[in-house]
Amino acid sequence: MELTPHEQKIADIVKKHPEILSDPNERRKIAKIYDLSEKTLRNRMAELKKYGFISSDSNEIKSERKPLITENDEINLGAIWDIIKIKKVFILKLTLFFTIIGLIYSLVATLYFRSTISMYPAGELSQSGGVLGEFQGLAKTFGMGSLGPAPTYNIPDIINSRRLKKDIVQRSWKTQDFPNGSDLVTYWELDKPKLINPRKWISNFLPKGNFSADSNAKLIHEAILDLDDLISVREEISGLITVSVLMQDPVLAANIANYIANYVKDFISYEQHREAKRNRKFVENQKSDAKTQLEWSEERLTSFRKKHPIQRDTPELQMQRNRLKSGIEENRAVYITIRQQYEIAKIEEAKEKLLINILDIAEPAIKKEKPKRTLIVLLSLFGGFMISIPIALFRDQQ
């Protein structure tokens, strides 16, 4: 829309004397200077406001409207810039509003402290062979198919397991608020009714069904889900594993991180010992079978010698005698080999192994990890500015 010469004259007057927008006395004085009546000036200003050439929010004058989309279907950046200049007060207010919201959130948000441990596999665990690997060739040689593949332990999987997290949730932890100790359900006050609980409101309108879970199990499950977001595991290419724990209490964060390290060490040590014991029992059973086979083959040869003295050997009897001797030699070789492996298995079962090296233990944090107040305020400032611009463009087109 283009302004008429008379409307352009009024717009120029308002630009030079913006005080006439709000001050009737000044409006009368300026109207006399330009040979206009106060009523005419007031009505023309109202028309300019109606058509959007004077901003009702900021009491500023708009220049001639430019289309936001040009004839070539391109965005008119000049028109957008003009609107931003006209609506700058509105944009500033909306940006300031979002900034204040971000500032308030950063001040009232829960403080979290981070504690970190680092560890790496050591010894046989790093080689992923384990005790069982020594018996693989033996098992294949003698057809012992019951011996399974060598066990492997992925430390991040252990840390992310529900078993560990449930243990952490149910364990009693001493904190500043609970010096005598409490589990995480009590520490997070999950067992107390919430003033605002949308999930509960929605569930009241849904069919209940016949299934009803234990209330304590629900609280533990909810605590585990919260704990999932507070524990992070990172594994480097070098094999170094870093575990970070976020908690509202710096001492609690350090205690949980150290507990995770000890849990992983004890878990792998126990599983390795259990596997070594199973292997020892397996080899012991194979040794007993080999000994039985050896004794049986020796008894057969003895019985054969009693019935057929060597002086009366025929070619057929000599061939049977040689076969029996060969069977004894084979069974004796098997028995000796398995007996050696049995002694190795007993040593492995009794041996204390270093499977996990703790490089850094967790210590209470000396400063908060989040919320990062400066970053939140800056993002709120930028986000408010970016949101206010399209709103200003939309309002301008109304």
MIVEXGU-225159 format. One record per residue (C-alpha): residue in one letter; x, z, y. Coordinates in steps of 0.1 Angstrom, whole numbers, plus 5000, padded with zeros to 4 digits. Layout:
AXZY ...
END
This chain:
M500050005000 E501449905034 L500850105065 T499049955095 P500949965129 H498750255140 E499350445108 Q503050375110 K503050505146 I501450835134 A503950865105 D506850815130 I505351085152 V505151335123 K508751255113 K509951335148 H507751635153 P506951785118 E505752105135 I502451935144 L501551955107 S500952325109 D500752415147 P497552305165 N499052385199 E502052165193 R499751895180 R497751885213 K500951865233 I502451575212 A499151395212 K499051385250 I502651255251 Y501650955230 D498350905247 L496351025217 S493651285213 E494351585191 K491351495169 T492651135164 L496151255155 R494651515131 N492451265114 R495151005110 M497451275095 A494751375070 E494451005060 L498150985054 K498051305033 K495151155013 Y497050835005 G500151034996 F502350935026 I502451305036 S503251555009 S500651835009 D503152064991 S506152025013 N504551895045 E506951605046 I506451245054 K506750975028 S508050635037 E506150325026 R505350354989 K507450154966 P506350064930 L508150254903 I508149934882 T509349614898 E507949264892 N510649214866 D509449514846 E512449724856 I512550074868 N512850104905 L515450374910 G515150354948 A511450444945 I512250734922 W514950864946 D512450844975 I509951054956 I512651304946 K513551344983 I509951384993 K509151624964 K512451814967 V510752144975 F508452114945 I511352024923 L513452304936 K510552554930 L509952434894 T513752434887 L514052784900 F511052894879 F512652774847 T515952924857 I514353264863 I512653234829 G516053164813 L517653454831 I514853694820 Y515253584784 S518953624785 L518553974798 V515854094773 A517053904742 T518454104714 L522254144715 Y524254034684 F527754104675 R529853894651 S532354024625 T534453784604 I536353794571 S538553534556 M539553494519 Y540953234496 P541053194458 A544253304441 G545853274406 E543853114378 L540653094400 S542352854424 Q543452634394 S539852654380 G541252674345 G540653034335 V541253194302 L539052964284 G541152664293 E543952774269 F541552734239 Q540152394247 G542752204228 L542552444199 A538752414197 K538852034197 T541552024171 F539752234146 G536252124155 M535152444171 G532252314191 S530952654202 L533552694229 G531952584261 P533552444293 A535752654314 P533752864340 T534152794377 Y533253014406 N532252874439 I532653154464 P530253014491 D527552994464 I528153354455 I527853464491 N524653254496 S523053394465 R519853584467 R521353844444 L523953944470 K521553934499 K518954144481 D521654394474 I522654404511 V519054444522 Q518354734498 R521654914504 S521755214527 W523855144559 K524855404585 T524355284620 Q524055434655 D520255454652 F520355574616 P523355804612 N522055914578 G521755564566 S518855324561 D518154984544 L517754674565 V513954674561 T513855004580 Y516654914604 W514754594615 E511454784615 L509854524593 D507754794577 K506054874610 P502954684621 K503654424648 L501554404680 I501554024679 N501453864644 P500153504644 R500853464607 K498553754599 W495853624621 I495953284605 S496053424570 N492853614577 F491053284579 L492553134547 P491353204512 K493053504497 G493153394460 N493653624431 F497353684436 S498553984455 A502254054458 D503754394461 S504154504498 N507654624492 A508654294476 K507254114506 L509254324530 I512454264510 H511753884509 E511253884547 A514454074552 I516353824530 L515053534551 D516253714583 L519653784567 D519953414558 D520153324595 L522753594602 I525353514575 S527353194577 V530053064553 R532652794561 E535152654537 E538252474550 I540052184533 S542952424526 G540652644505 L540352924531 I536853064532 T535453224564 V532453454563 S530753554596 V528053814599 L525853864630 M524154204635 Q522754414664 D525254684656 P528954584657 V529954854631 L527154734608 A528254374611 A531854474601 N530654694572 I528454414558 A531254154561 N533654384542 Y531054464516 I530654084510 A534354054504 N534454334479 Y531354214462 V532853864457 K536054024443 D534154254419 F531753984408 I534453734399 S536654004383 Y533754124362 E532653774351 Q536253674343 H536653994322 R533353934304 E534453574297 A537853684284 K536053934261 R533753664248 N536753434242 R538553714224 K535553774201 F535253404195 V538853364185 E538653684164 N535753534144 Q537653214139 K540653414127 S538453594102 D537053264089 A540553114087 K541853414068 T538853394044 Q539553024038 L543253094032 E542453374007 W539953153990 S542352863986 E545053103973 E542653243947 R541752893935 L545452803930 T545953133911 S543053073889 F544252713883 R547652833873 K546253083848 K544152813831 H546852543832 P550452653828 I552952423845 Q554552353811 R551452173800 D550951963831 T549551613828 P549551373857 E545951463865 L546651843864 Q549751793886 M547751603912 Q545151893913 R547952143916 N549451963945 R546051933962 L545552313959 K548952373974 S548252144003 G544952324010 I546852654011 E549452514035 E546752374058 N544752694058 R547852894064 A548752674094 V545352714109 Y545353094104 I548853124120 T547752914150 I544553104155 R546353444150 Q548653344178 Q545753254201 Y544053574192 E546953774204 I546953574236 A543253644240 K543754014237 I546454004263 E544253804287 E541354054282 A543554354290 K545354184319 E544454264355 K544253944375 L544453874412 L541553624417 I540653664454 N543053724484 I541453884515 L543353744544 D541453914573 I539154214570 A536254254593 E536454484623 P533754594648 A533354334676 I534554434711 K532154204729 K528754044721 E528453714704 K525053624718 P522953564738 K525353364760 R523753444793 T525753204815 L525052914791 I521352994789 V520953014827 L522852684831 L520752514805 S517552654820 L518652524854 F519452174841 G516352164818 G514052274847 F515452004869 M515051734842 I511451854835 S510451884872 I511351514880 P508851344857 I506251604868 A506951514904 L506651144896 F503351204878 R501951414907 D503051144932 Q501050874913 Q497751074914 
END
